[in-house]
Amino acid sequence: MNPTAIESHLKLVLLPWMVIVAVAWLMGRLARRLGQPLAVGEIAAGLLLGPSFLGWLWPQAMQSLFPAESAESLQLLAKLGLILLLFQVGMEFDFGHLATRSRTVLAVSLLGIVAPMALGLVIGPWLHREFAPDTNRFGFQLFVCIALAISALPIMGRILLEEGLERTALGAVAISSAALDDVVGWVLLGVATALVTAQFAWGPLLTQVAGIAGFFAGLLWLVGPALRRFWRCSFCLPPEDPNGRSASRLLACTVGIRSPRLHNDDCPGRETCGLTPRAPEVHRVPPTFLAVLWVVLLGSALTTNLLGIFSIFGAFMLGVVLHREVSLVAAWRERFRDFVLVALVPVFFTNTGLRTEIGSLTTAQAWLGCAVVLAAAVAGKLGGCYLGARLTGQSRREAACVAALMNTRALMGLVAINIGYDLGLLTRPLFTMFVIMALVTTVMTGPLLRWWLPVELSKRSGPRLED
């Protein structure tokens, strides 16, 4: 591609990106005024700009604004935004609460999978008979169960950030339960896809699970501690010479090499180097550290992608192993958080809306099917997760809040729904029913959370982004 062609393609990307950010910002603030999370407004922006509204009202304008040539570039921007969001979500949560609440996390995640899938087994045969009789029955049933059982980890994390609940026990339980549910959901999604395409085998699946567990263990015990030491040691470098002759001693400090020639007792990282120590600065991220962190972050995302699950899980795992480094979390929040949330994440939410058409449910039978899907989804997640939290000793309000958060499907649910549609397991009416279910369960989350929030937490709750 020559420079002129690159410039022409850039124009095709910059214009829709500009419009997406502007419309998403406006719709997000409108959503906040209506008591909804920003993400709901951003999804609504995608629906307004996509075939569900603009494409129906003025097809030529939608085609001009979002030409086919820009689709892949926008999807790349969306994926990058989601990777950074999940890294941020992983860092923002205080998982120290889980030492006393691990039973709750396991119970909530288990019943949050089992209960919706059980209801999926109940309604699946009727849905198949009435709306998709020509599809593979077993594959259809499996995808119905997965679509009902999955939670939306990114949006749940963002709701907690917006409400100021990310460092509470309630937030840690909800995000950890959702992470477990999503891992199970994506593994099941991979199994279902393999079954449909006749390529399923137990050996590769077990290898995949072992690889994911080994990768997280490596992050937890090797990469995470090394990065945390590197963060503290990086402030030993003189600001005027961040990449000069002290770099070798910084590296030695980070990996913990013990040598009298390299170390003294002053470095904040370990025994370490002979550089002048300084405390980490909240508003500064040293360039050397940022370069290393970026490489590790992309490598983590790439690794989970190669292991067969979404790249966002690699970013989330890396964030989790760094969450104890409070000064790093504060620096990231101060320098990068707003850019990620304002400039990149809306592209993901809006781009999904652009590819979603709220189609035609033209008969009473179709709307009945939509109501059945929604009822099964809400009853399964809310009921199952509430029961799991209550059985492990949580209060009624805390259990209800966890259940409300777990009921959020949003875009992670839409990803699963689109896969089912692409594989020919969901017809257009069924696809529309499940899209409506995903959006309605997301809209429900904010009001239910504020309604059930315990008094001691409601005092600290509130939007984190300035309007």
Backbone hydrogen bonds, N-H to C=O, Kabsch-Sander energy under -0.5 kcal/mol:
donor,donor_aa,acceptor,acceptor_aa,energy
6,I,2,N,-2.4
7,E,3,P,-2.4
8,S,4,T,-2.1
9,H,5,A,-2.5
10,L,6,I,-2.6
11,K,7,E,-1.8
12,L,8,S,-1.4
13,V,9,H,-1.1
13,V,10,L,-0.5
14,L,10,L,-3.1
15,L,11,K,-1.8
17,W,13,V,-2.1
18,M,14,L,-2.5
19,V,15,L,-2.2
20,I,16,P,-3.0
21,V,17,W,-2.5
22,A,18,M,-2.1
23,V,19,V,-2.9
24,A,20,I,-2.9
25,W,21,V,-2.2
26,L,22,A,-2.2
27,M,23,V,-2.9
28,G,24,A,-2.6
29,R,25,W,-2.1
30,L,26,L,-2.0
31,A,27,M,-2.5
32,R,28,G,-2.2
33,R,29,R,-1.9
34,L,30,L,-1.2
35,G,32,R,-1.5
36,Q,31,A,-3.1
40,V,37,P,-1.1
41,G,37,P,-1.0
42,E,38,L,-2.0
43,I,39,A,-2.5
44,A,40,V,-2.4
45,A,41,G,-2.1
46,G,42,E,-1.7
47,L,43,I,-2.1
48,L,44,A,-2.5
49,L,45,A,-2.3
50,G,46,G,-1.2
52,S,356,T,-0.5
53,F,47,L,-0.7
53,F,50,G,-1.3
54,L,48,L,-1.7
55,G,50,G,-2.8
57,L,53,F,-3.2
58,W,54,L,-3.6
61,A,58,W,-0.6
62,M,58,W,-1.6
63,Q,59,P,-2.3
64,S,60,Q,-2.1
65,L,61,A,-2.5
66,F,62,M,-2.6
70,S,67,P,-1.6
71,A,68,A,-1.2
74,L,70,S,-2.2
75,Q,71,A,-2.2
76,L,72,E,-2.0
77,L,73,S,-2.2
78,A,74,L,-2.4
79,K,75,Q,-2.4
80,L,76,L,-2.3
81,G,77,L,-2.3
82,L,78,A,-1.9
83,I,79,K,-2.3
84,L,80,L,-2.2
85,L,81,G,-2.2
86,L,82,L,-2.5
87,F,83,I,-2.0
88,Q,84,L,-2.2
89,V,85,L,-2.7
90,G,86,L,-2.4
91,M,87,F,-1.8
92,E,88,Q,-1.9
93,F,89,V,-0.7
93,F,90,G,-0.5
94,D,166,E,-0.8
95,F,93,F,-1.0
97,H,94,D,-1.0
98,L,95,F,-1.3
99,A,96,G,-1.3
100,T,97,H,-1.3
101,R,97,H,-0.6
102,S,98,L,-0.9
105,V,101,R,-2.0
106,L,102,S,-2.4
107,A,103,R,-2.5
108,V,104,T,-3.1
109,S,105,V,-2.5
110,L,106,L,-2.4
111,L,107,A,-2.6
112,G,108,V,-2.0
113,I,109,S,-0.7
113,I,110,L,-1.1
114,V,110,L,-2.8
115,A,111,L,-1.9
117,M,113,I,-1.7
118,A,114,V,-2.4
119,L,115,A,-2.0
120,G,116,P,-2.2
121,L,117,M,-1.9
122,V,118,A,-1.1
123,I,119,L,-2.4
124,G,120,G,-2.1
127,L,123,I,-2.4
128,H,124,G,-2.8
129,R,125,P,-2.4
130,E,126,W,-2.5
131,F,127,L,-2.6
132,A,127,L,-0.7
132,A,128,H,-1.3
135,T,132,A,-1.4
140,F,136,N,-2.5
141,Q,137,R,-2.6
142,L,138,F,-2.2
143,F,139,G,-2.1
144,V,140,F,-2.2
145,C,141,Q,-2.0
146,I,142,L,-2.1
147,A,143,F,-2.5
148,L,144,V,-1.7
149,A,145,C,-1.6
150,I,146,I,-1.9
152,A,408,T,-2.3
153,L,151,S,-0.9
156,M,152,A,-2.5
157,G,153,L,-2.6
158,R,154,P,-2.1
159,I,155,I,-2.8
160,L,156,M,-2.3
161,L,157,G,-2.1
162,E,158,R,-2.6
163,E,159,I,-2.1
164,G,160,L,-0.6
164,G,161,L,-0.8
165,L,160,L,-2.6
166,E,160,L,-0.6
168,T,165,L,-1.3
172,A,168,T,-2.3
173,V,169,A,-2.5
174,A,170,L,-2.4
175,I,171,G,-2.7
176,S,172,A,-2.2
177,S,173,V,-2.4
178,A,174,A,-2.4
179,A,175,I,-2.1
180,L,176,S,-2.2
181,D,177,S,-2.5
182,D,178,A,-2.9
183,V,179,A,-2.3
184,V,180,L,-2.4
185,G,181,D,-3.0
186,W,182,D,-3.0
187,V,183,V,-2.2
188,L,184,V,-2.7
189,L,185,G,-2.3
190,G,186,W,-2.4
191,V,187,V,-2.4
192,A,188,L,-3.0
193,T,189,L,-2.4
194,A,190,G,-2.3
195,L,191,V,-2.5
196,V,192,A,-2.5
197,T,193,T,-2.2
198,A,195,L,-1.1
199,Q,194,A,-2.8
200,F,194,A,-0.8
205,L,201,A,-1.2
206,L,202,W,-2.5
207,T,203,G,-2.2
208,Q,204,P,-2.2
209,V,205,L,-2.2
210,A,206,L,-2.4
211,G,207,T,-2.3
212,I,208,Q,-2.2
213,A,209,V,-2.3
214,G,210,A,-2.4
215,F,211,G,-2.3
216,F,212,I,-2.3
217,A,213,A,-2.1
218,G,214,G,-2.0
219,L,215,F,-2.1
220,L,216,F,-2.7
221,W,217,A,-2.4
222,L,218,G,-2.0
223,V,218,G,-2.1
224,G,219,L,-3.1
226,A,222,L,-1.8
227,L,223,V,-2.6
228,R,224,G,-2.4
229,R,225,P,-2.3
230,F,226,A,-2.4
231,W,227,L,-2.3
232,R,228,R,-1.9
233,C,229,R,-3.0
234,S,230,F,-2.1
235,F,232,R,-0.9
236,C,233,C,-2.3
237,L,234,S,-0.9
241,D,238,P,-1.7
244,G,241,D,-1.1
247,A,244,G,-1.9
250,L,246,S,-2.2
251,L,247,A,-2.4
252,A,248,S,-2.1
253,C,249,R,-2.3
254,T,250,L,-2.4
255,V,251,L,-2.3
256,G,252,A,-0.7
256,G,253,C,-0.6
257,I,252,A,-2.2
259,S,257,I,-0.8
262,L,259,S,-1.2
263,H,259,S,-2.4
264,N,271,E,-0.6
264,N,272,T,-1.7
264,N,273,C,-0.7
267,C,271,E,-0.6
274,G,262,L,-1.1
282,V,280,P,-0.5
284,R,281,E,-1.5
290,L,286,P,-2.6
291,A,287,P,-2.4
292,V,288,T,-1.9
293,L,289,F,-3.1
294,W,290,L,-2.4
295,V,291,A,-2.0
296,V,292,V,-2.4
297,L,293,L,-2.8
298,L,294,W,-2.5
299,G,295,V,-2.3
300,S,296,V,-2.4
301,A,297,L,-2.3
302,L,298,L,-2.6
303,T,299,G,-2.2
304,T,300,S,-2.1
305,N,301,A,-1.7
306,L,302,L,-2.4
307,L,303,T,-1.8
308,G,305,N,-1.2
309,I,304,T,-2.3
313,F,310,F,-1.5
314,G,310,F,-0.5
314,G,311,S,-0.7
315,A,311,S,-1.4
316,F,312,I,-2.4
317,M,313,F,-2.6
318,L,314,G,-2.0
319,G,315,A,-2.2
320,V,316,F,-2.2
321,V,317,M,-1.8
322,L,318,L,-0.8
322,L,319,G,-0.7
323,H,319,G,-0.6
323,H,320,V,-1.1
325,E,322,L,-1.6
326,V,324,R,-1.7
328,L,325,E,-0.5
329,V,325,E,-2.2
330,A,326,V,-2.4
331,A,327,S,-2.1
332,W,328,L,-2.7
333,R,329,V,-2.4
334,E,330,A,-2.3
335,R,331,A,-2.4
336,F,332,W,-2.9
337,R,332,W,-1.3
338,D,333,R,-0.5
340,V,336,F,-2.2
341,L,337,R,-2.4
342,V,338,D,-2.5
343,A,339,F,-2.6
344,L,339,F,-0.8
344,L,340,V,-1.1
345,V,340,V,-2.8
347,V,344,L,-0.9
348,F,344,L,-1.0
348,F,345,V,-0.7
349,F,345,V,-2.0
350,T,346,P,-3.2
351,N,347,V,-2.4
352,T,348,F,-1.7
353,G,349,F,-1.6
354,L,350,T,-2.2
355,R,351,N,-1.1
356,T,353,G,-1.3
357,E,355,R,-0.5
358,I,356,T,-0.6
359,G,357,E,-1.7
361,L,359,G,-0.7
362,T,360,S,-0.7
367,W,363,T,-1.9
368,L,364,A,-2.2
369,G,365,Q,-2.2
370,C,366,A,-2.1
371,A,367,W,-2.2
372,V,368,L,-2.3
373,V,369,G,-2.4
374,L,370,C,-2.4
375,A,371,A,-2.6
376,A,372,V,-2.4
377,A,373,V,-2.3
378,V,374,L,-2.5
379,A,375,A,-2.7
380,G,376,A,-2.2
381,K,377,A,-2.1
382,L,378,V,-2.2
383,G,378,V,-0.6
383,G,379,A,-1.5
384,G,380,G,-1.9
385,C,381,K,-2.5
386,Y,382,L,-2.0
387,L,383,G,-2.2
388,G,384,G,-2.2
389,A,385,C,-2.2
390,R,386,Y,-2.5
391,L,387,L,-2.6
392,T,388,G,-0.7
392,T,389,A,-0.5
393,G,390,R,-1.8
394,Q,389,A,-2.2
399,A,395,S,-2.8
400,A,396,R,-2.3
401,C,397,R,-2.5
402,V,398,E,-2.5
403,A,399,A,-2.3
404,A,400,A,-2.5
405,L,401,C,-2.3
406,M,402,V,-2.4
407,N,403,A,-1.3
408,T,405,L,-1.4
409,R,438,A,-0.5
410,A,438,A,-1.4
412,M,409,R,-0.9
413,G,409,R,-1.6
414,L,410,A,-1.9
415,V,411,L,-2.3
416,A,412,M,-1.7
417,I,413,G,-2.4
418,N,414,L,-2.6
419,I,415,V,-2.0
420,G,416,A,-2.2
421,Y,417,I,-2.1
422,D,418,N,-2.7
423,L,419,I,-2.0
424,G,421,Y,-1.5
425,L,420,G,-2.4
426,L,420,G,-0.9
431,F,427,T,-2.9
432,T,428,R,-2.2
433,M,429,P,-2.1
434,F,430,L,-2.3
435,V,431,F,-2.0
436,I,432,T,-2.4
437,M,433,M,-2.1
438,A,434,F,-2.3
439,L,435,V,-2.2
440,V,436,I,-2.8
441,T,437,M,-2.3
442,T,438,A,-1.1
443,V,439,L,-2.2
444,M,440,V,-2.0
445,T,441,T,-0.7
445,T,442,T,-0.7
446,G,442,T,-0.7
448,L,444,M,-2.1
449,L,445,T,-2.7
450,R,446,G,-2.4
451,W,447,P,-2.0
452,W,448,L,-2.3
453,L,449,L,-1.2
457,L,454,P,-1.0
458,S,454,P,-2.2
459,K,455,V,-1.1
460,R,457,L,-1.0
461,S,457,L,-0.9
462,G,163,E,-0.9
